[in-house]
């Protein structure tokens, strides 16, 4: 009996802690945000987002899914091919896996593509 209670308690704690690690706070959709009117560039706007959220897994010789996102050329190729935009906007299977990027960050990357992938 004691063993069952301990296992049940442990399971509840693990589930609770797991739910605390996912990003579910940002419920805003890109369509709800005001349009971006300033010019978006890789150096000023996109690189900080990608470097802070993506290159840890998507760089180097063992990049996840073979998707390299380090540097302007690789980031642009990933966005142009649709891989990046599809995954960052996929709420059921998001990238990063810890939870979908905030809508403002996703909007910046989408606007960068719409503006023609300006570097700096």
C-alpha positions in Angstrom: 0.0 0.0 0.0 2.8 2.4 0.9 4.5 1.7 -2.3 1.4 2.5 -4.4 0.9 5.8 -2.6 4.6 6.7 -3.1 4.4 5.9 -6.8 1.2 7.9 -7.2 2.6 10.9 -5.4 5.8 10.7 -7.5 3.7 10.6 -10.7 1.7 13.6 -9.7 4.9 15.6 -8.9 6.5 14.7 -12.2 3.4 15.6 -14.2 3.1 18.9 -12.3 6.8 19.8 -12.9 6.6 18.8 -16.6 3.6 21.1 -17.1 5.5 24.0 -15.6 8.3 23.7 -18.1 6.2 24.3 -21.2 5.5 27.7 -22.6 1.7 28.2 -22.6 1.6 31.8 -21.4 1.7 33.4 -24.8 -1.8 33.1 -26.2 -1.5 36.0 -28.6 -1.7 35.2 -32.3 0.4 37.0 -35.0 -2.8 38.2 -36.6 -3.7 40.0 -33.4 -0.5 42.0 -33.3 -0.2 45.5 -34.9 1.8 45.4 -38.1 5.5 46.0 -38.0 6.3 49.2 -39.8 10.0 49.4 -39.3 12.5 47.5 -41.5 13.4 44.1 -40.1 17.0 42.9 -40.6 18.8 39.7 -39.7 21.6 41.4 -37.7 19.4 43.6 -35.6 16.2 41.7 -35.2 16.3 38.0 -36.4 19.8 36.9 -35.2 19.0 37.5 -31.5 15.9 35.4 -31.7 17.5 32.5 -33.6 20.7 32.6 -31.6 18.8 32.6 -28.3 16.3 29.9 -29.3 17.5 27.8 -32.2 21.3 27.5 -32.7 21.8 25.4 -29.6 20.3 22.5 -31.5 20.5 23.6 -35.1 24.2 24.3 -35.6 27.4 22.3 -36.1 28.0 18.9 -37.7 25.2 17.2 -35.7 22.5 19.8 -36.2 19.0 18.4 -35.4 17.1 17.4 -38.6 20.1 18.5 -40.6 18.8 22.1 -40.3 21.6 24.6 -39.8 20.5 28.0 -38.5 23.8 29.5 -37.5 24.6 32.6 -39.6 22.6 34.7 -42.1 22.8 32.3 -45.1 21.7 29.2 -43.1 18.9 31.1 -41.4 17.6 32.5 -44.6 17.7 29.1 -46.3 15.8 27.6 -43.5 13.1 30.3 -43.7 12.9 30.2 -47.5 12.5 26.5 -47.5 9.6 26.8 -45.1 11.1 24.6 -42.4 11.5 27.3 -39.9 8.2 29.1 -40.4 6.2 25.9 -40.4 7.8 24.7 -37.1 7.7 28.0 -35.2 4.1 28.4 -36.0 3.0 24.9 -35.3 1.3 25.0 -31.9 1.0 21.2 -31.6 4.7 20.4 -32.5 6.5 23.7 -31.9 10.1 24.7 -32.2 11.7 25.1 -29.8 10.3 22.0 -28.3 9.9 23.7 -24.9 7.1 25.8 -26.4 6.2 28.1 -29.2 8.1 31.3 -29.6 6.3 34.4 -28.5 4.0 35.8 -31.3 6.1 38.9 -31.5 9.3 36.9 -32.3 7.4 34.8 -34.9 6.0 38.0 -36.5 9.5 39.4 -36.7 10.8 36.3 -38.6 7.8 36.4 -40.9 8.2 40.1 -41.6 11.9 39.5 -42.3 10.9 37.1 -45.0 8.3 39.4 -46.4 10.8 42.3 -46.5 13.2 40.3 -48.6 15.6 38.9 -46.0 17.6 42.1 -45.3 20.9 41.3 -43.7 21.8 44.6 -41.9 
